[in-house]
Every structure is written in C-alpha cells, then in structure tokens.
Amino acid sequence: MVDDDAITFPDAPRAELDRALADLVDRAREVLQTQGRLRALVKANRSVVSHLELPVVLRSIVEAAVDLVGAEYGALGVLSPSGGLEQFIHVGMTPEQVERIGHLPEGHGLLGALIDDPRPIRLERIADDPRSAGFPPGHPPMDGFLGVPIRVRDAVFGNLYLTNRDRGGFSRDDEQLVGALAATAGFAIDNARLFAETEARRAWSAAGSEISSTLLGGEPDDALFSELVAGVTRLSRAALTCVLTKSSDSSTVVVRTAYGDGASELVGTSRPLSGEILTGAFESSGPRISDGLDGETLGVEAGTGPTLIAPFRVDRDSSSLLLVLRKAGDPAFTPFDLERVADLASQAGIAIELAAARADQQRMLLLEDRTRIARDLHDHVIQQLFATGLELQSIEAATSSNAVAERLDRSVTSIDTAIAQIRTIIFALSRQSAGGTSMRNRILDLADEIAPGLARPATVGFSGPVDLVVIDDLADDVSAVAREGLTNAARHAHAENVSVRLEVEDRTVTLTIQDDGVGLGSSTRRSGLRNGLERATRRGGTMTIEPADPGTRLVWCVPISEWLGQS
C-alpha cells in the first residue's frame, strides 16, 4: 500500500500550475463579466427599440445608458437647429435638486465642447478639464464624465452624458458599450421620428379633409375660419393662431379670427402694419419661419416666440396671412411644420374659392329661375288675367241687370288689383335678379325695411314709366317722403294694412300712402311731414294728408313738365 503523503510534486511545476489555474479563473471571470455586460447591452438595446413615441424613446435611452455602466446621473441633450440645446432629458436628480439648480444646461462648457466636436469625451475628473465651466449653486457634485454623440443617419441628433460611475472612473469598455448603445439609439430615434411624422401627416391630412369638407358645405364665414385656426393651433402645438387681413390702403392689418392665448382680445382689432417680417410676408407669396415677431405687433406674449407665416386666401379681394405663434422658449418650428401648415392653408384657400364659386353659381341659378318666373308671370298670367277682364267687361256691357253689372265691375276691379300685385312681384324679382337701384327698387327696399314694424307687409304698386322719370334728386325726394309716410304708419297709426303706390301720369309724379290705422293724432311729431311738404312746394307740387275710411291717406304730387321739356 502506497502512502499518499509520500506523493509530492516539485515546487516549480506546482507554482506554474497555480499560475495557470489563476489565469484561467481570471479569464473565466472576464468572460463572465463580458457576457454580463453584453447581456446588459442587449437588454438596453431592447429597452430602447421597444418604444415608438419620441419622448419615451429619449428617456429610455438615458435610463438604459445609466443602468448599462452603473452611472449615478445621465442626460440626453437634443441639439437645436440654431445652436445649443433644444431639450435636456435627465435621470438621477431629484425634483428638489432640479428646482435648486434653476434653468437646465444650455450647451456650454464640456457640453458645448461635445456639440462643437462630436467625438466621445471620457474624463477621470470633470474639474481637471480646462473646458469645464463649473456647476451652478445647488448642483450635486459630479466627478467622472463620459459623453458620446448620438447620430441619426449622418447628422448629430444630440449627445449622451453620464457621470459618477459607481465602480470608479469610466473605462474604455464603458465608452465602447455606450457608443454601441448610442448607435442603436440613433436608429430608435430615427424610427420614432418617422413614426411621429407619419402620425402627424395623418392628423394633418384628416384635419385638412375635415376643414375642406366643412368649407365646401356652406359659404365661408368667421365660424369656419375659427375652426381652421383651432385645428392649426392644436396640430402645430402653438400658443396662438390667427388670420390677419391687410387693409385696402396697406397701412393696417385686421385680426379676422384667432384661437389660443389672448385670442378674445385680438379678434376684430386693427393694428398698424409695421416691421419687416409681416410686411415682407404680405409682399411675398411663400410661407416662412421666423424666430419671433416684435411683441408690440400683436401685443401678446405669443408674439415673442417662434413664428410661422403662410399666405391664406380668405376672399378674392384682400390679402391675408395665417400666423402661427409659439411662446418665447418653445421649440422652433421645423420644415415639416412649415410644409404642413402651408399645405393646409393652401387646401383651405382652394376650398374657400370653390365654396364661393359654388355659392355664386347657386345665386346665378336662383336669379335665372326668378327671371324665368317673372317672364312667365308677365307673358302668360297677366295676359290671361287681362283677357279675362276684357271678357268680363264685354259681358258687363251686354247685360241688362244692374246687380250683375256691379258684380262684374267688382270682379274686373279685383282682376286689375291682382294684375298690379303681380307686376309688383315681377318688379321685385327683377330687382333681385338685376341688383339695380332704380326707383322701384328703392321703394321696395323701403317696404322691406319697414315691414318688421307692420302687422302685414306693405302692398306696393307702380304705374307708368317710374324708373325713367323718377331719377336723381327727384328720386331722393320721393324716397324721403315714402320713408316718412311708412314710418309714421308703422310707429303711430297702428295700422293692419298699408299700401304704397307710385304713379307717373299726365306729366305728374304722385306718391300715395294709405293705411287703415287710427290716424296721426295731435301728439305725433310732424317735422318729417313738414319736410315732405317743403319738398313738394319747392317743386311746385302739393302734399295732402286726409282721413280715409278707415285710416289716413298721404298724397304727395309734383309736376314733371321740366323733365319732359328737357327730353
């Protein structure tokens, strides 16, 4: 039997074996550590790419980077197109610490160095680097620093900042791991931006279709424009959107409609057209982006931030702008915002043009239909009534019964009255079709204007060449007397029925206004009637006011011999 204690190895081979085993254990430990960090990187990448909303993606990138290298604080600074930082998403600081610091970093010191030269920066101590600008009061202490740029395609989107690693300073491996995560983050950010742009395009397209459909559903008015600016404000995340219309002399602008902060104070106000931005926008035909307007231009806070201006067609005769405003400190408008707002304004302008054209077409069809009705009434109905009246008159002449003759005579009178009423309707239809300002039109307009004060609309009749004879200052006199007579009938007579008849016959213009009311009374103001008498006397005519059965009759009569002599 062999004694185990007797079996020994020489010291040198045994020491070499121990070293080999220790080296093997170290390598195994490194492999395990590397596998762990690779698993952590895979986990971080999975966390970053699992979201599509850009704000969520940005925060998940910072949180994943902090967990990946064991940092105490992390942040992601999004670069602004105009320089500096547009956003600063941070992890690790408490709300109390953030409140004590005050404003977030703007991109100076080491942060600015990484912006100016987008290459990784790794430091053992931040304070030892000459580019460090120090920390503001209340800022937590930070020692080690690792900064890595995040690229989206070929452009730098922002920078990833990490400080205070829990196991000493940041290593070369940490820099490589965070760099790999930044590459994945670039793809995730690009996907999130594409998704956000797709969703935004869908929302803008839906809004454009809805607004265009609304505009095409009726004639454009301020309520529809309000719907437009409300949609633009919501989709562009603006503080205020308004439509500015330039005055005919180009000296002022009127706020046609507005939505957002201070909108109620702006709508309908007129302001001087000053400043290069607005003046140039009215003169130019293209949309533009500006850093801000002069605050005095609109007098609201929203006018001091990023501004987007797009030409907007409100109507055919005036120049207008769609003005989209953000507050000072808000993110600047992007080319995508400019494209969408300009496209929506263009769609709305086309819809307004089409709606106006359709309204014009409908009005033309209505006027043509009224013209046809007036023609048919004149060519057929009046002729048939006139023929019937002649036939009744012939029967009246042939009958020997006085009772029958009286009835026939009343029937003929009724037919004449009906013919006069139909002619009045024809004149009204012709007026609406032609849109002129003849004497007939002026009398009919007066009757329409006074109608709300009467129990029934006034009956209007004409006889003779009224529109040819009653013109110029004579027409003004007739209109003034007619207005006074109708007004008195409406206010004082309490009449149920009022009739107005204007006749041109035997070189005389006669205006007769008759009502069935209680009469003028002793308390009625007569200054207007005196004016009517003066107008008649000046022309060598007369004006009489006499009781009727029932009511009152006003007769204003002037000669027109001078006019006939001139013709």
C-alpha positions as CSV (number, residue, x, y, z in Angstrom):
1,M,0.0,0.0,0.0
2,V,1.4,3.4,-1.1
3,D,1.4,6.2,1.3
4,D,-0.4,9.3,-0.1
5,D,1.8,11.6,1.9
6,A,4.7,10.3,0.1
7,I,3.5,11.5,-3.3
8,T,4.7,15.1,-3.9
9,F,5.3,17.5,-6.8
10,P,8.3,19.7,-7.3
11,D,7.8,23.3,-6.2
12,A,8.4,24.8,-9.6
13,P,5.9,22.8,-11.6
14,R,3.3,23.3,-8.8
15,A,3.8,27.1,-8.9
16,E,3.4,27.1,-12.6
17,L,0.2,25.1,-12.3
18,D,-1.2,27.5,-9.7
19,R,-0.5,30.4,-12.0
20,A,-2.2,28.7,-14.9
21,L,-5.2,27.9,-12.8
22,A,-5.4,31.5,-11.5
23,D,-5.0,32.9,-15.0
24,L,-7.8,30.5,-16.2
25,V,-10.0,31.7,-13.4
26,D,-9.3,35.4,-14.3
27,R,-10.1,34.8,-17.9
28,A,-13.2,32.9,-17.0
29,R,-14.2,35.8,-14.7
30,E,-13.5,38.3,-17.6
31,V,-15.6,36.2,-20.0
32,L,-18.5,36.1,-17.5
33,Q,-18.1,39.8,-16.9
34,T,-18.1,40.5,-20.7
35,Q,-21.1,38.2,-21.2
36,G,-22.9,40.1,-18.4
37,R,-22.2,43.4,-20.0
38,L,-23.1,42.1,-23.4
39,R,-26.4,40.8,-21.9
40,A,-26.9,44.3,-20.3
41,L,-26.2,45.9,-23.7
42,V,-28.7,43.6,-25.4
43,K,-31.2,44.4,-22.7
44,A,-30.6,48.1,-23.0
45,N,-31.0,47.9,-26.8
46,R,-34.2,46.0,-26.4
47,S,-35.5,48.7,-24.0
48,V,-34.5,51.5,-26.4
49,V,-36.1,50.0,-29.5
50,S,-39.3,48.8,-27.8
51,H,-41.0,52.3,-28.0
52,L,-42.1,54.5,-30.8
53,E,-43.1,57.7,-29.1
54,L,-40.1,60.0,-29.3
55,P,-40.3,61.5,-25.8
56,V,-40.5,57.9,-24.4
57,V,-37.6,56.8,-26.6
58,L,-35.4,59.6,-25.4
59,R,-35.9,58.9,-21.8
60,S,-35.5,55.2,-22.2
61,I,-32.1,55.8,-23.9
62,V,-30.8,57.8,-20.8
63,E,-32.2,55.2,-18.4
64,A,-30.6,52.3,-20.3
65,A,-27.2,54.1,-20.5
66,V,-27.2,54.8,-16.7
67,D,-28.0,51.1,-16.0
68,L,-25.5,49.8,-18.5
69,V,-22.4,51.4,-17.0
70,G,-23.6,52.0,-13.4
71,A,-23.7,55.8,-13.6
72,E,-25.3,57.9,-10.9
73,Y,-26.5,60.6,-13.3
74,G,-27.3,60.6,-17.0
75,A,-28.7,63.1,-19.5
76,L,-29.5,63.4,-23.2
77,G,-29.2,66.8,-24.8
78,V,-31.1,67.3,-28.1
79,L,-29.3,69.8,-30.4
80,S,-31.2,72.9,-31.5
81,P,-31.0,73.9,-35.2
82,S,-30.0,77.4,-34.2
83,G,-27.2,76.1,-31.8
84,G,-27.1,75.0,-28.2
85,L,-29.6,72.5,-26.7
86,E,-33.3,72.4,-27.5
87,Q,-34.2,69.7,-25.0
88,F,-32.4,68.2,-21.9
89,I,-33.7,64.9,-20.6
90,H,-32.0,64.0,-17.3
91,V,-32.1,61.0,-14.9
92,G,-30.8,60.7,-11.4
93,M,-31.5,64.1,-9.9
94,T,-34.4,64.7,-7.5
95,P,-37.1,67.3,-8.2
96,E,-35.7,69.3,-5.3
97,Q,-32.2,69.3,-6.8
98,V,-33.6,70.4,-10.2
99,E,-35.5,73.2,-8.5
100,R,-32.4,74.4,-6.7
101,I,-30.4,74.5,-9.9
102,G,-32.9,76.6,-11.8
103,H,-32.6,76.6,-15.5
104,L,-31.3,73.5,-17.3
105,P,-28.0,73.5,-19.2
106,E,-27.9,75.4,-22.4
107,G,-24.8,73.8,-24.0
108,H,-21.8,75.5,-22.6
109,G,-18.5,74.1,-21.1
110,L,-18.0,70.4,-21.7
111,L,-21.5,70.0,-23.1
112,G,-20.7,72.7,-25.6
113,A,-17.3,71.1,-26.5
114,L,-19.1,67.8,-27.4
115,I,-21.6,69.9,-29.5
116,D,-18.7,71.6,-31.3
117,D,-16.7,68.5,-31.8
118,P,-19.0,65.4,-31.8
119,R,-16.5,62.8,-30.6
120,P,-16.5,60.8,-27.4
121,I,-15.1,62.5,-24.3
122,R,-14.0,60.4,-21.2
123,L,-12.6,62.1,-18.1
124,E,-11.5,60.9,-14.7
125,R,-12.4,64.2,-13.1
126,I,-14.6,66.9,-14.7
127,A,-12.9,69.7,-12.7
128,D,-9.5,68.9,-14.2
129,D,-10.5,69.6,-17.7
130,P,-9.9,73.2,-18.8
131,R,-13.2,73.2,-20.9
132,S,-15.3,72.7,-17.7
133,A,-17.4,75.7,-16.9
134,G,-18.2,74.6,-13.3
135,F,-21.6,73.9,-11.8
136,P,-24.2,76.4,-10.7
137,P,-25.2,76.7,-6.9
138,G,-27.2,73.7,-5.7
139,H,-25.8,71.4,-8.3
140,P,-24.9,67.9,-7.0
141,P,-21.2,67.0,-7.1
142,M,-20.1,65.2,-10.3
143,D,-16.7,63.6,-10.9
144,G,-16.1,61.2,-13.7
145,F,-17.6,62.1,-17.1
146,L,-18.4,60.2,-20.3
147,G,-20.0,62.0,-23.3
148,V,-21.0,60.2,-26.5
149,P,-22.7,61.7,-29.6
150,I,-25.9,60.2,-30.9
151,R,-26.1,60.2,-34.7
152,V,-29.3,59.8,-36.7
153,R,-28.1,58.8,-40.2
154,D,-25.4,61.3,-41.0
155,A,-26.5,64.1,-38.6
156,V,-25.8,64.5,-34.9
157,F,-29.1,64.4,-33.1
158,G,-27.8,65.0,-29.6
159,N,-25.3,63.9,-27.0
160,L,-25.5,61.4,-24.2
161,Y,-23.9,62.5,-20.9
162,L,-23.0,60.2,-18.0
163,T,-21.3,61.0,-14.7
164,N,-20.3,59.3,-11.4
165,R,-19.8,55.7,-12.2
166,D,-20.4,53.6,-9.1
167,R,-17.2,51.5,-9.6
168,G,-14.6,54.1,-10.2
169,G,-13.9,56.0,-13.4
170,F,-15.3,55.2,-16.8
171,S,-13.3,52.7,-18.7
172,R,-12.6,52.2,-22.4
173,D,-15.1,49.3,-22.3
174,D,-17.7,51.7,-20.9
175,E,-17.1,54.1,-23.8
176,Q,-17.5,51.3,-26.3
177,L,-20.6,50.0,-24.7
178,V,-22.2,53.4,-24.5
179,G,-21.1,54.1,-28.1
180,A,-22.8,50.9,-29.2
181,L,-25.9,51.9,-27.3
182,A,-25.8,55.4,-29.0
183,A,-25.7,53.7,-32.4
184,T,-28.8,51.7,-31.6
185,A,-30.4,54.9,-30.1
186,G,-29.8,56.6,-33.4
187,F,-31.9,54.0,-35.2
188,A,-34.6,54.1,-32.5
189,I,-34.8,57.9,-32.7
190,D,-35.0,57.8,-36.4
191,N,-37.8,55.3,-36.3
192,A,-39.6,57.3,-33.6
193,R,-39.3,60.5,-35.7
194,L,-40.6,58.7,-38.8
195,F,-43.5,57.3,-36.8
196,A,-44.3,60.7,-35.3
197,E,-44.1,62.3,-38.8
198,T,-46.4,59.7,-40.2
199,E,-48.9,60.2,-37.4
200,A,-48.6,64.0,-37.8
201,R,-49.2,63.7,-41.6
202,R,-52.2,61.5,-41.0
203,A,-53.6,64.0,-38.4
204,W,-52.9,67.0,-40.7
205,S,-54.4,65.2,-43.7
206,A,-57.5,64.3,-41.7
207,A,-57.8,67.9,-40.4
208,G,-57.4,69.2,-44.0
209,S,-60.1,66.9,-45.3
210,E,-62.5,67.9,-42.4
211,I,-61.9,71.6,-42.8
212,S,-62.2,71.4,-46.6
213,S,-65.4,69.4,-46.3
214,T,-66.8,72.0,-43.8
215,L,-65.8,74.9,-46.0
216,L,-67.4,73.3,-49.0
217,G,-70.6,72.6,-47.1
218,G,-71.5,76.3,-47.0
219,E,-70.4,79.8,-47.6
220,P,-67.1,80.6,-45.7
221,D,-67.7,82.7,-42.6
222,D,-65.7,83.6,-39.5
223,A,-67.0,80.5,-37.6
224,L,-65.5,78.2,-40.3
225,F,-62.2,80.2,-40.1
226,S,-62.2,79.8,-36.4
227,E,-62.4,76.0,-36.9
228,L,-59.4,76.2,-39.2
229,V,-57.2,78.2,-36.8
230,A,-58.2,76.0,-33.9
231,G,-57.1,72.9,-35.8
232,V,-53.8,74.5,-36.8
233,T,-53.1,75.6,-33.2
234,R,-53.8,72.1,-31.9
235,L,-51.8,70.2,-34.6
236,S,-48.8,72.6,-34.6
237,R,-48.7,72.8,-30.7
238,A,-48.8,76.5,-31.0
239,A,-49.9,79.1,-28.4
240,L,-51.9,81.2,-30.8
241,T,-53.0,81.1,-34.4
242,C,-54.8,84.0,-36.2
243,V,-55.7,85.2,-39.6
244,L,-54.5,88.7,-40.5
245,T,-56.2,90.6,-43.4
246,K,-54.5,93.7,-44.8
247,S,-56.5,96.9,-45.3
248,S,-57.1,98.3,-48.7
249,D,-54.5,101.1,-48.2
250,S,-52.0,98.6,-46.8
251,S,-51.4,100.6,-43.7
252,T,-53.1,98.4,-41.1
253,V,-54.0,94.7,-40.6
254,V,-57.2,93.4,-39.1
255,V,-57.3,90.2,-36.9
256,R,-60.0,88.4,-38.8
257,T,-60.1,85.4,-36.4
258,A,-57.9,83.9,-33.7
259,Y,-57.6,80.9,-31.4
260,G,-55.4,80.4,-28.4
261,D,-53.8,82.6,-25.7
262,G,-55.2,86.1,-25.9
263,A,-57.5,85.4,-28.9
264,S,-60.6,87.0,-27.4
265,E,-58.7,90.3,-27.1
266,L,-57.4,90.2,-30.6
267,V,-60.4,89.3,-32.8
268,G,-61.6,92.3,-34.7
269,T,-58.8,94.6,-33.7
270,S,-56.9,96.7,-36.2
271,R,-53.2,97.3,-35.9
272,P,-50.6,99.2,-37.9
273,L,-48.7,97.1,-40.4
274,S,-45.1,97.6,-39.3
275,G,-42.0,95.5,-39.1
276,E,-40.0,93.8,-41.8
277,I,-41.4,90.3,-41.1
278,L,-45.1,90.9,-41.6
279,T,-44.6,93.5,-44.3
280,G,-42.4,91.1,-46.2
281,A,-44.8,88.2,-45.6
282,F,-47.6,90.2,-47.2
283,E,-45.4,91.1,-50.2
284,S,-44.1,87.6,-50.6
285,S,-46.2,84.7,-51.9
286,G,-44.4,81.9,-49.9
287,P,-44.5,80.6,-46.3
288,R,-41.7,81.4,-43.9
289,I,-40.4,80.7,-40.4
290,S,-39.1,83.3,-38.1
291,D,-37.6,83.4,-34.6
292,G,-40.3,85.7,-33.5
293,L,-42.3,88.9,-34.1
294,D,-42.0,92.2,-32.4
295,G,-44.1,91.8,-29.3
296,E,-45.8,95.1,-30.0
297,T,-47.1,93.9,-33.3
298,L,-49.9,91.9,-31.6
299,G,-49.4,92.9,-28.0
300,V,-49.5,89.3,-26.7
301,E,-46.8,87.1,-25.3
302,A,-47.2,84.5,-28.0
303,G,-45.8,87.1,-30.5
304,T,-42.3,86.8,-28.9
305,G,-41.6,83.2,-29.7
306,P,-41.1,81.1,-32.8
307,T,-43.4,82.2,-35.7
308,L,-44.7,80.5,-38.8
309,I,-46.4,82.6,-41.5
310,A,-48.3,81.2,-44.5
311,P,-50.3,83.1,-47.1
312,F,-54.0,82.5,-46.8
313,R,-56.9,83.2,-49.2
314,V,-59.9,84.5,-47.2
315,D,-61.6,86.1,-50.1
316,R,-60.9,87.3,-53.6
317,D,-60.3,91.0,-52.8
318,S,-58.0,91.1,-49.9
319,S,-54.6,89.7,-48.9
320,S,-54.4,87.6,-45.8
321,L,-51.9,85.6,-43.7
322,L,-52.2,82.6,-41.4
323,L,-50.0,83.5,-38.4
324,V,-48.9,80.6,-36.1
325,L,-47.1,81.7,-32.9
326,R,-45.4,80.0,-30.0
327,K,-44.2,81.5,-26.8
328,A,-40.6,82.5,-26.1
329,G,-38.5,79.4,-25.2
330,D,-40.8,77.0,-27.0
331,P,-39.1,74.7,-29.7
332,A,-38.7,76.3,-33.1
333,F,-40.9,75.4,-36.0
334,T,-39.5,72.7,-38.2
335,P,-39.6,72.5,-42.0
336,F,-42.2,69.8,-41.6
337,D,-44.4,72.2,-39.6
338,L,-43.9,74.8,-42.3
339,E,-44.9,72.3,-45.0
340,R,-48.0,71.1,-43.2
341,V,-49.3,74.5,-42.3
342,A,-48.7,75.9,-45.7
343,D,-50.4,72.8,-47.3
344,L,-53.4,73.1,-45.0
345,A,-53.7,76.9,-45.7
346,S,-53.5,76.2,-49.4
347,Q,-56.2,73.5,-49.2
348,A,-58.4,75.8,-47.1
349,G,-57.9,78.6,-49.7
350,I,-58.9,76.4,-52.6
351,A,-61.9,75.2,-50.6
352,I,-62.9,78.8,-49.9
353,E,-62.5,79.6,-53.6
354,L,-64.6,76.6,-54.6
355,A,-67.3,77.3,-52.0
356,A,-67.5,80.9,-53.2
357,A,-67.7,79.8,-56.8
358,R,-70.4,77.3,-55.9
359,A,-72.3,80.0,-54.0
360,D,-72.1,82.3,-57.0
361,Q,-73.4,79.6,-59.2
362,Q,-76.3,78.9,-56.9
363,R,-77.1,82.6,-56.8
364,M,-77.0,82.7,-60.6
365,L,-79.3,79.7,-60.9
366,L,-81.7,81.3,-58.4
367,L,-81.6,84.6,-60.3
368,E,-82.2,82.9,-63.6
369,D,-85.1,81.0,-62.0
370,R,-86.6,84.2,-60.7
371,T,-86.2,85.8,-64.1
372,R,-88.0,82.9,-65.7
373,I,-90.8,83.2,-63.2
374,A,-91.1,87.0,-63.7
375,R,-91.2,86.4,-67.5
376,D,-93.8,83.7,-67.2
377,L,-95.9,85.9,-65.0
378,H,-95.7,88.8,-67.4
379,D,-96.1,86.8,-70.6
380,H,-98.8,84.4,-69.5
381,V,-100.5,85.1,-66.2
382,I,-101.0,88.8,-66.7
383,Q,-102.1,88.4,-70.3
384,Q,-104.7,85.7,-69.3
385,L,-106.0,87.9,-66.4
386,F,-106.1,90.9,-68.8
387,A,-108.1,88.9,-71.4
388,T,-110.4,87.6,-68.7
389,G,-111.0,91.2,-67.5
390,L,-111.8,92.3,-71.1
391,E,-114.2,89.4,-71.5
392,L,-116.0,90.4,-68.2
393,Q,-116.2,94.0,-69.3
394,S,-117.9,92.9,-72.6
395,I,-120.3,90.7,-70.6
396,E,-121.0,93.7,-68.3
397,A,-121.8,95.9,-71.4
398,A,-124.2,93.3,-72.7
399,T,-126.1,92.5,-69.5
400,S,-129.3,94.4,-68.6
401,S,-129.1,93.6,-64.9
402,N,-127.7,96.3,-62.7
403,A,-126.8,93.8,-60.0
404,V,-124.9,91.5,-62.3
405,A,-123.2,94.5,-63.8
406,E,-122.0,95.7,-60.4
407,R,-120.7,92.2,-59.6
408,L,-118.9,92.0,-62.9
409,D,-117.4,95.5,-62.3
410,R,-116.1,94.4,-58.9
411,S,-114.6,91.3,-60.5
412,V,-112.8,93.4,-63.1
413,T,-111.5,95.7,-60.3
414,S,-110.3,92.7,-58.4
415,I,-108.5,91.4,-61.6
416,D,-106.9,94.9,-62.0
417,T,-105.7,94.7,-58.4
418,A,-104.3,91.2,-58.9
419,I,-102.5,92.4,-62.1
420,A,-101.0,95.3,-60.1
421,Q,-99.8,92.9,-57.4
422,I,-98.3,90.5,-59.9
423,R,-96.5,93.4,-61.5
424,T,-95.1,94.3,-58.1
425,I,-93.9,90.8,-57.7
426,I,-92.3,90.9,-61.2
427,F,-90.5,94.1,-60.2
428,A,-89.3,92.6,-57.0
429,L,-88.0,89.5,-58.8
430,S,-86.4,91.7,-61.5
431,R,-84.7,93.8,-58.8
432,Q,-83.3,90.7,-57.1
433,S,-82.0,89.5,-60.5
434,A,-80.5,92.7,-61.7
435,G,-79.5,94.1,-58.3
436,G,-80.0,97.7,-59.5
437,T,-81.0,100.8,-57.6
438,S,-84.0,102.0,-59.7
439,M,-86.9,103.9,-58.1
440,R,-89.0,100.7,-58.0
441,N,-86.1,99.0,-56.2
442,R,-85.8,101.9,-53.7
443,I,-89.5,101.8,-52.8
444,L,-89.4,98.0,-52.5
445,D,-86.4,98.2,-50.2
446,L,-88.1,100.8,-48.0
447,A,-91.2,98.5,-47.7
448,D,-88.9,95.6,-46.7
449,E,-87.1,97.8,-44.2
450,I,-90.3,99.0,-42.5
451,A,-92.0,95.6,-42.7
452,P,-91.0,94.4,-39.2
453,G,-92.9,97.3,-37.7
454,L,-96.1,96.5,-39.5
455,A,-98.7,93.8,-38.9
456,R,-98.5,92.8,-42.5
457,P,-96.0,93.8,-45.2
458,A,-96.9,96.9,-47.1
459,T,-98.6,96.5,-50.5
460,V,-96.6,98.3,-53.2
461,G,-97.8,99.3,-56.6
462,F,-96.4,101.2,-59.6
463,S,-97.9,102.8,-62.7
464,G,-96.3,104.5,-65.7
465,P,-92.6,104.9,-66.6
466,V,-91.5,105.3,-63.0
467,D,-87.8,104.2,-63.5
468,L,-87.4,106.5,-66.5
469,V,-88.9,109.6,-64.9
470,V,-88.2,109.4,-61.2
471,I,-84.4,109.7,-61.1
472,D,-81.6,111.8,-59.5
473,D,-82.8,114.3,-56.8
474,L,-86.4,113.7,-57.6
475,A,-85.9,110.1,-56.7
476,D,-84.3,111.2,-53.4
477,D,-87.3,113.4,-52.6
478,V,-89.8,110.5,-53.3
479,S,-87.7,108.1,-51.2
480,A,-87.6,110.6,-48.3
481,V,-91.4,111.2,-48.3
482,A,-92.1,107.4,-48.7
483,R,-89.8,106.6,-45.8
484,E,-91.5,109.2,-43.5
485,G,-95.0,108.1,-44.5
486,L,-94.3,104.4,-43.9
487,T,-92.5,105.1,-40.7
488,N,-95.5,107.1,-39.3
489,A,-97.9,104.3,-40.3
490,A,-95.7,101.8,-38.5
491,R,-95.0,103.8,-35.3
492,H,-98.1,105.9,-34.8
493,A,-101.1,104.6,-36.8
494,H,-101.0,101.0,-35.5
495,A,-102.3,100.0,-38.9
496,E,-103.1,96.5,-40.1
497,N,-102.7,97.3,-43.8
498,V,-100.5,99.8,-45.5
499,S,-100.3,100.5,-49.3
500,V,-97.8,102.5,-51.3
501,R,-98.5,103.5,-54.9
502,L,-96.2,105.5,-57.1
503,E,-97.6,106.7,-60.4
504,V,-96.3,108.7,-63.3
505,E,-99.2,110.0,-65.4
506,D,-100.1,113.3,-67.2
507,R,-96.7,114.8,-66.5
508,T,-97.2,114.3,-62.8
509,V,-95.5,112.1,-60.2
510,T,-97.9,111.0,-57.5
511,L,-97.0,109.1,-54.3
512,T,-99.9,107.8,-52.3
513,I,-99.5,106.1,-48.9
514,Q,-102.7,104.8,-47.2
515,D,-103.2,102.9,-44.0
516,D,-106.2,101.7,-42.0
517,G,-104.9,102.8,-38.6
518,V,-106.0,105.3,-36.0
519,G,-104.7,108.3,-37.8
520,L,-101.8,110.7,-36.9
521,G,-103.2,112.2,-33.7
522,S,-102.3,115.5,-32.2
523,S,-99.1,114.3,-30.4
524,T,-97.4,113.0,-33.5
525,R,-94.1,114.7,-34.4
526,R,-94.7,116.4,-37.8
527,S,-91.2,117.7,-38.6
528,G,-90.8,114.9,-41.2
529,L,-94.2,115.7,-42.8
530,R,-93.3,119.4,-42.9
531,N,-90.1,118.4,-44.8
532,G,-92.2,116.4,-47.2
533,L,-94.4,119.5,-47.8
534,E,-91.4,121.6,-48.3
535,R,-90.0,119.2,-50.9
536,A,-93.3,119.3,-52.8
537,T,-93.6,123.1,-52.6
538,R,-90.1,123.5,-53.9
539,R,-91.0,121.5,-57.0
540,G,-94.3,123.3,-57.5
541,G,-96.4,120.5,-56.1
542,T,-98.6,119.6,-53.2
543,M,-98.8,117.3,-50.2
544,T,-102.1,116.5,-48.5
545,I,-102.9,114.3,-45.5
546,E,-106.5,113.4,-45.2
547,P,-108.6,110.9,-43.3
548,A,-109.6,107.7,-45.2
549,D,-112.3,105.2,-44.4
550,P,-110.6,103.8,-42.3
551,G,-107.2,105.3,-41.6
552,T,-105.2,108.1,-43.3
553,R,-104.2,108.9,-46.8
554,L,-101.0,110.8,-47.7
555,V,-100.8,112.1,-51.3
556,W,-97.5,113.8,-52.5
557,C,-97.8,115.1,-56.0
558,V,-95.3,117.1,-58.1
559,P,-95.2,118.1,-61.8
560,I,-92.5,116.8,-64.2
561,S,-93.0,119.2,-67.0
562,E,-89.4,120.4,-66.8
563,W,-88.1,116.9,-67.2
564,L,-90.3,116.3,-70.2
565,G,-89.2,119.5,-71.8
566,Q,-85.6,118.5,-71.5
567,S,-86.2,115.2,-73.1
